[in-house]
């Protein structure tokens, strides 16, 4: 008999849970609430909230709004977004994750000689770079660290959802290459609720014949976690929902593990579990 297990450690992180709760509370009071960017990198959860009245907008569309409520998601925003809201009499429902807010504050206080390990163009990274008036240097991976000028001071920070191991590699490389006349300091700003999922997902992937990693394909955190799943268990597949499950994957499989990113709702993993159960019975 096929055994199916949903990873108890997967699902929304604290920041995403809080943002969705704030959206639901506001939508219960108002017919319409605007959200600057996708509230979570999961299309099905975004659609659920859209049906409740949440309208997703971009920065250009926000410039045209006046006298409305706009929710800022967990990723955070640069200072100019708050200034725009003030000018247009927009009420901000701020759902920025406390971990991200703390990081923004630290970067703003340091301000100069900032290097951020993060994904270029990612909403959180844009918010962090905004604290430096656009002067921070962003590196996406270990290879890009070699392009830095090691004769200048470097203050290294990280996007909260990046790989802890890669951050440590980057830190060690800079330490061994920084000029004796320059200052180097690194600040481990990776969210532990995310980083701690890596050892958990490693153990989970190892004990199942098949892994279904349920995740929106926009999720940076999801890409990191799925990569680890696939490294440990090559019989791992990234899917966005139950409709992507291929019945052929279940051949000669005794155990299926279902897990996901910090942006994956539990209800979606449960739908995938139910879809597998129906497929097996047919």
Residue pairs with C-beta under 8 A, 6 or more apart in sequence:
2 250
2 253
2 254
2 255
2 256
2 276
2 280
3 254
3 255
3 256
4 255
4 256
4 258
4 273
4 276
4 277
5 208
5 255
5 256
5 257
5 258
6 258
6 259
6 266
6 269
6 270
6 273
7 200
7 201
7 204
7 257
7 258
7 259
7 260
7 269
9 197
9 200
9 201
9 204
9 259
10 197
10 201
10 258
10 259
10 260
10 261
10 264
10 266
10 269
11 260
11 262
11 264
11 265
11 266
11 269
12 20
12 40
12 262
12 263
12 264
12 265
12 266
13 74
13 97
13 191
13 193
13 194
13 262
14 97
14 193
15 74
15 95
15 96
15 97
15 98
15 99
15 100
15 191
15 262
16 40
16 74
16 262
16 263
18 74
18 95
18 97
19 39
19 40
19 71
19 73
19 74
19 95
19 97
20 39
20 40
20 45
20 49
22 71
22 93
22 95
23 33
23 35
23 39
23 49
23 54
23 71
23 93
23 95
24 49
24 52
26 33
26 69
26 71
26 93
27 33
27 49
27 52
27 53
27 54
30 53
30 69
31 53
32 53
32 55
32 68
33 53
33 54
33 55
33 69
33 70
33 71
33 93
34 54
34 55
34 56
34 57
34 62
34 65
34 68
34 69
34 70
34 71
35 49
35 54
35 55
35 56
35 57
35 70
35 71
35 73
36 57
36 58
36 59
36 62
36 70
36 71
36 72
36 73
36 77
36 81
37 56
37 58
37 73
37 75
37 123
38 46
38 56
38 73
38 218
39 45
39 46
39 49
39 54
39 56
39 71
39 73
40 46
40 73
40 74
40 216
40 263
41 216
41 218
41 219
41 220
41 222
41 261
41 263
42 215
42 216
42 219
42 240
42 263
42 264
42 265
42 268
43 216
43 240
44 240
44 241
44 265
44 268
45 263
45 265
45 268
46 54
46 56
50 56
54 71
57 65
57 70
59 81
59 84
62 70
62 81
62 84
62 85
62 88
62 90
63 84
63 88
65 88
65 90
66 88
66 89
66 90
67 88
67 89
67 90
68 90
68 91
69 90
69 91
69 92
69 93
70 85
70 90
70 91
70 92
70 93
71 92
71 93
71 94
71 95
72 81
72 92
72 93
72 94
72 95
72 96
73 95
73 96
73 123
74 95
74 96
74 97
74 100
75 96
75 97
75 100
75 122
75 123
75 124
75 127
76 96
76 97
76 100
76 101
76 104
76 123
76 124
76 127
76 128
77 96
77 123
77 126
77 127
77 130
78 126
78 127
78 129
78 130
78 131
79 130
79 131
80 130
81 130
82 92
84 90
85 91
85 92
96 104
96 127
97 160
97 191
99 160
99 189
99 191
100 124
100 127
100 160
103 128
103 157
103 160
103 189
104 127
104 128
104 131
106 157
106 187
106 189
107 114
107 116
107 128
107 131
107 132
107 136
107 157
108 131
108 132
110 155
111 131
111 132
112 132
112 135
112 153
112 155
113 152
113 153
113 154
113 155
114 132
114 135
114 136
114 137
114 155
114 157
115 136
115 137
115 138
115 139
115 148
115 154
115 155
115 156
115 157
116 125
116 128
116 129
116 136
116 137
116 138
116 139
116 156
116 157
116 158
116 159
117 138
117 139
117 140
117 156
117 157
117 158
117 159
117 162
117 166
117 167
117 170
118 124
118 125
118 128
118 138
118 139
118 140
118 158
118 159
118 162
119 125
119 140
119 159
119 162
119 220
120 138
120 140
122 159
122 220
124 159
124 160
124 161
125 138
125 159
128 136
128 157
128 159
129 135
129 136
129 138
137 148
139 145
139 147
139 148
139 170
141 166
142 166
142 169
142 170
142 173
145 170
145 173
145 174
146 173
148 154
148 174
150 174
150 177
150 178
150 179
150 182
151 179
151 181
151 182
152 182
153 182
153 183
153 184
154 174
154 178
154 182
154 183
154 184
154 185
155 184
155 185
155 186
155 187
156 170
156 171
156 174
156 184
156 185
156 186
156 187
157 187
157 189
158 167
158 187
158 188
158 189
158 190
159 190
159 220
160 189
160 190
160 191
160 194
161 190
161 191
161 194
161 220
161 221
161 224
161 262
162 190
162 220
162 224
163 198
163 224
164 188
164 190
164 195
164 198
167 186
167 188
167 190
171 186
174 184
174 186
175 184
178 184
193 262
194 221
194 262
197 225
197 262
198 224
198 225
198 228
201 225
201 228
201 229
201 259
202 228
202 232
204 211
204 257
204 259
205 211
205 228
205 229
205 232
205 233
205 236
205 257
205 259
206 232
206 233
207 255
207 257
208 233
208 255
208 256
208 257
209 235
209 252
209 253
209 254
209 255
209 256
210 235
210 236
210 237
210 249
210 250
210 253
210 255
210 256
210 257
211 229
211 233
211 235
211 236
211 237
211 256
211 257
211 258
211 259
212 236
212 237
212 239
212 245
212 256
212 257
212 258
212 259
212 272
212 276
213 222
213 225
213 226
213 229
213 236
213 237
213 238
213 239
213 259
213 260
213 261
214 239
214 240
214 241
214 258
214 259
214 260
214 264
214 268
214 269
214 272
215 222
215 225
215 226
215 238
215 239
215 240
215 260
215 261
215 263
215 264
216 222
216 240
216 261
216 263
216 264
217 238
217 240
219 261
219 262
219 263
219 264
221 261
221 262
221 263
222 238
222 260
222 261
222 262
222 263
222 264
225 259
225 261
226 236
226 238
226 261
229 236
229 259
230 236
235 249
237 246
237 249
239 245
239 272
241 268
241 271
241 272
242 271
242 272
242 274
242 275
243 275
245 272
245 275
245 276
245 279
247 279
250 256
250 276
250 279
250 280
256 276
258 269
258 272
258 273
259 269
260 268
260 269
